[in-house]
């Protein structure tokens, strides 16, 4: 059987040895489950990208995404629906408004780390939505004290998550799910949706690209921000000022070179 190296922190490795755990079968079971989950998620991404996709025929996809999304993303989607009102499908720019109106989420922090004027972007996204004849201000319906949970259980956990989305908005959700997979995350959050929106057709993608925001820069920013947030840093986006981002890129490059030399036996 082929071997795969598994690296553990020192304290965890010591605990595993002390408990006399059989690492191989545990890892095999965990990896098999991870492969199953990722394969299902990739199938969902491909299904949503089909122009003929009908969410009513694939309720399991809505349920899968709803079960993995953060509370912040769940509420951002609700704010997007509120912004849209009864005037038609939720478009990608409505999703952007929803993210920008949901406070304290990592999607906003990703944009701030790239020096984006959040208020200006929100105004532009609102105008794009208002140009289709809708309300310019979202209706906030969250009751005081009902902060959404991490798994999004307070929002859209039913099978209608993808109902009422335009093709562009659905593609942005698909891109967000794919971004979460590529980053090795077991959840889908506002930061992933912002990444997906950079690839969206229509006003949302155009607005972000006009600001010079590309998917590659967001993809690099997310891991650092997620790590900083996990360590409890307030205003985590400030660790990614442009100069710091350049240094992180340089560190990433040096680590990749080191790994290549190590694989080639050059060390």
C-alpha positions as CSV (number, residue, x, y, z in Angstrom):
1,X,0.0,0.0,0.0
2,X,1.3,3.5,-0.8
3,X,2.3,5.7,2.2
4,X,1.1,9.2,2.9
5,X,3.0,11.4,5.5
6,X,0.8,12.9,8.2
7,X,2.3,15.8,10.2
8,X,1.0,16.5,13.7
9,X,1.8,19.2,16.3
10,X,4.1,18.0,18.9
11,X,1.5,17.9,21.7
12,X,-1.0,15.9,19.5
13,X,1.7,13.5,18.4
14,X,2.7,12.9,22.1
15,X,-1.0,12.3,23.0
16,X,-1.4,9.8,20.1
17,X,1.6,7.9,21.3
18,X,0.4,7.9,24.9
19,X,-3.0,6.7,23.9
20,X,-1.4,4.0,21.8
21,X,-3.7,4.7,18.9
22,X,-3.4,2.9,15.6
23,X,-3.0,5.8,13.3
24,X,-3.3,4.1,10.0
25,X,-6.9,2.9,10.2
26,X,-8.0,6.2,11.8
27,X,-6.5,8.2,9.0
28,X,-7.9,5.9,6.4
29,X,-11.4,6.3,7.8
30,X,-11.1,10.1,8.0
31,X,-9.6,10.4,4.5
32,X,-12.3,8.2,3.0
33,X,-15.0,10.4,4.6
34,X,-13.2,13.5,3.4
35,X,-13.1,12.1,-0.2
36,X,-16.8,11.3,-0.1
37,X,-17.7,14.8,1.1
38,X,-15.4,16.6,-1.4
39,X,-16.6,14.4,-4.3
40,X,-20.2,15.2,-3.4
41,X,-19.4,18.9,-3.2
42,X,-17.7,18.9,-6.6
43,X,-20.7,17.1,-8.1
44,X,-22.9,19.9,-6.7
45,X,-20.7,22.6,-8.2
46,X,-20.9,21.0,-11.6
47,X,-24.6,20.5,-11.3
48,X,-25.2,24.2,-10.4
49,X,-23.1,25.3,-13.4
50,X,-25.4,23.5,-15.8
51,X,-27.5,26.1,-17.6
52,X,-30.5,23.7,-17.3
53,X,-30.1,23.3,-13.5
54,X,-33.4,23.3,-11.6
55,X,-33.0,23.6,-7.8
56,X,-36.4,22.0,-7.3
57,X,-35.0,18.8,-8.9
58,X,-31.9,18.8,-6.7
59,X,-33.1,19.7,-3.1
60,X,-30.2,17.7,-1.7
61,X,-27.7,20.3,-3.1
62,X,-29.5,23.2,-1.3
63,X,-29.5,21.1,1.9
64,X,-25.8,20.3,1.5
65,X,-24.8,23.9,1.1
66,X,-27.1,25.1,3.9
67,X,-25.6,22.6,6.2
68,X,-22.1,23.8,5.6
69,X,-22.6,27.6,5.5
70,X,-21.8,30.0,8.3
71,X,-24.4,32.0,10.1
72,X,-22.9,35.1,8.6
73,X,-23.4,33.8,5.1
74,X,-26.9,32.6,5.9
75,X,-27.9,36.0,7.1
76,X,-26.2,37.7,4.1
77,X,-28.3,35.6,1.8
78,X,-31.4,36.6,3.7
79,X,-30.4,40.3,3.4
80,X,-29.9,39.8,-0.3
81,X,-33.4,38.4,-0.6
82,X,-34.8,41.3,1.5
83,X,-33.0,43.8,-0.8
84,X,-34.5,42.1,-3.8
85,X,-38.0,42.2,-2.3
86,X,-40.6,40.9,-4.7
87,X,-39.2,42.4,-7.8
88,X,-37.5,39.4,-9.4
89,X,-34.7,37.0,-9.0
90,X,-31.8,37.6,-6.7
91,X,-28.8,38.7,-8.8
92,X,-25.1,38.5,-8.0
93,X,-25.0,42.2,-7.1
94,X,-27.8,41.5,-4.5
95,X,-25.5,38.9,-3.0
96,X,-22.8,41.5,-2.8
97,X,-25.1,43.9,-1.0
98,X,-26.1,41.2,1.4
99,X,-22.4,40.5,2.3
100,X,-21.6,44.1,2.7
101,X,-24.7,44.7,5.0
102,X,-23.8,41.7,7.2
103,X,-21.5,43.0,9.9
104,X,-18.3,41.5,11.2
105,X,-17.9,38.9,8.4
106,X,-14.6,37.8,6.8
107,X,-15.8,38.7,3.4
108,X,-15.8,42.4,4.3
109,X,-12.4,41.9,6.0
110,X,-11.0,40.3,2.9
111,X,-12.0,43.4,0.9
112,X,-10.7,45.8,3.5
113,X,-7.3,44.0,3.4
114,X,-7.2,44.9,-0.2
115,X,-8.0,48.6,0.5
116,X,-11.5,48.5,-0.9
117,X,-13.8,51.3,0.1
118,X,-16.6,49.3,1.5
119,X,-19.2,52.1,1.6
120,X,-18.4,53.1,-2.0
121,X,-18.6,49.5,-3.2
122,X,-21.9,49.1,-1.3
123,X,-23.3,52.3,-2.9
124,X,-22.3,51.1,-6.4
125,X,-23.8,47.6,-5.8
126,X,-27.0,49.3,-4.5
127,X,-27.2,51.5,-7.6
128,X,-26.8,48.4,-9.8
129,X,-29.7,46.7,-8.0
130,X,-31.8,49.9,-7.9
131,X,-31.3,50.2,-11.7
132,X,-33.6,47.2,-12.0
133,X,-36.3,49.2,-10.1
134,X,-36.0,47.8,-6.6
135,X,-35.6,49.2,-3.1
136,X,-32.3,50.7,-2.3
137,X,-32.3,49.8,1.3
138,X,-32.5,46.2,2.7
139,X,-35.1,45.4,5.3
140,X,-33.3,44.0,8.4
141,X,-35.5,41.4,10.0
142,X,-33.1,39.8,12.5
143,X,-34.5,40.1,16.0
144,X,-32.3,41.4,18.7
145,X,-30.3,38.6,20.4
146,X,-30.9,36.1,17.5
147,X,-27.3,36.1,16.2
148,X,-27.0,33.4,13.4
149,X,-25.2,30.2,14.3
150,X,-22.0,29.1,12.5
151,X,-23.8,26.4,10.6
152,X,-26.5,28.7,9.4
153,X,-29.3,26.9,11.1
154,X,-31.2,30.1,11.6
155,X,-31.3,30.7,7.8
156,X,-32.3,28.7,4.8
157,X,-31.7,25.3,6.2
158,X,-34.7,24.0,4.2
159,X,-34.4,22.8,0.7
160,X,-35.1,26.2,-0.9
161,X,-31.7,27.8,-0.5
162,X,-31.1,28.1,-4.2
163,X,-34.7,29.1,-5.1
164,X,-35.2,32.5,-6.6
165,X,-31.5,32.9,-7.6
166,X,-30.6,34.1,-11.1
167,X,-28.1,32.0,-13.1
168,X,-25.3,34.6,-12.2
169,X,-26.1,34.4,-8.5
170,X,-26.2,30.6,-8.6
171,X,-22.8,30.5,-10.4
172,X,-21.4,32.7,-7.6
173,X,-22.6,30.3,-5.0
174,X,-21.1,27.4,-7.0
175,X,-17.8,29.3,-7.2
176,X,-17.9,29.9,-3.4
177,X,-18.4,26.2,-2.7
178,X,-15.6,25.4,-5.0
179,X,-13.3,27.9,-3.3
180,X,-14.1,26.4,0.1
181,X,-13.1,23.0,-1.3
182,X,-9.9,24.3,-2.8
183,X,-8.9,26.0,0.4
184,X,-9.6,22.9,2.4
185,X,-12.3,24.4,4.5
186,X,-15.2,22.4,5.8
187,X,-17.6,25.4,5.7
188,X,-18.8,28.0,3.2
189,X,-18.6,31.6,4.4
190,X,-18.9,35.2,3.2
191,X,-15.2,35.2,2.3
192,X,-15.8,32.3,-0.1
193,X,-18.8,34.1,-1.6
194,X,-16.7,37.3,-2.2
195,X,-14.2,35.1,-4.1
196,X,-17.1,33.6,-6.1
197,X,-18.4,37.0,-6.9
198,X,-15.2,38.1,-8.5
199,X,-15.9,35.5,-11.2
200,X,-19.6,36.4,-11.5
201,X,-21.2,37.7,-14.6
202,X,-22.9,41.0,-14.5
203,X,-22.6,44.0,-12.3
204,X,-21.1,42.4,-9.2
205,X,-18.1,40.9,-11.0
206,X,-17.6,44.0,-13.0
207,X,-17.6,46.3,-9.9
208,X,-15.0,44.2,-8.2
209,X,-12.8,43.9,-11.3
210,X,-13.0,47.7,-11.8
211,X,-11.5,48.1,-8.4
212,X,-8.7,45.8,-9.4
213,X,-10.0,42.9,-7.2
214,X,-9.1,39.6,-8.7
215,X,-9.8,36.1,-7.5
216,X,-6.1,35.3,-7.0
217,X,-5.6,38.2,-4.5
218,X,-8.7,37.1,-2.5
219,X,-7.6,33.5,-2.6
220,X,-4.3,34.5,-1.1
221,X,-5.9,36.7,1.6
222,X,-8.4,34.3,2.9
223,X,-6.1,31.8,4.7
224,X,-4.3,34.5,6.6
225,X,-7.5,36.1,7.7
226,X,-9.1,32.8,8.7
227,X,-6.0,32.0,10.7
228,X,-6.0,35.4,12.4
229,X,-9.7,35.1,13.2
230,X,-9.2,31.6,14.6
231,X,-6.5,33.0,16.9
232,X,-8.9,35.7,18.1
233,X,-7.3,38.8,16.5
234,X,-9.7,41.7,16.3
235,X,-9.8,43.5,13.0
236,X,-7.9,40.7,11.4
237,X,-7.8,42.4,8.0
238,X,-5.2,44.8,9.3
239,X,-2.6,42.1,9.2
240,X,-2.9,42.1,5.4
241,X,-1.9,45.6,4.5
242,X,-0.4,45.6,0.9
243,X,3.2,45.6,2.1
244,X,2.5,42.6,4.4
245,X,0.7,40.8,1.6
246,X,3.7,41.1,-0.6
247,X,5.9,39.7,2.2
248,X,3.5,36.8,2.6
249,X,3.7,36.1,-1.1
250,X,7.5,36.0,-0.8
251,X,7.3,33.6,2.1
252,X,4.9,31.3,0.2
253,X,7.3,31.3,-2.8
254,X,10.3,30.4,-0.6
255,X,8.3,27.6,1.1
256,X,7.4,26.2,-2.2
257,X,11.0,26.3,-3.4
258,X,12.1,24.6,-0.2
259,X,9.5,21.8,-0.6
260,X,10.6,21.2,-4.2
261,X,14.2,21.0,-3.2
262,X,13.3,18.6,-0.4
263,X,11.4,16.4,-2.7
264,X,14.3,16.4,-5.2
265,X,16.7,15.4,-2.4
266,X,18.6,18.6,-2.8
267,X,18.8,19.2,1.0
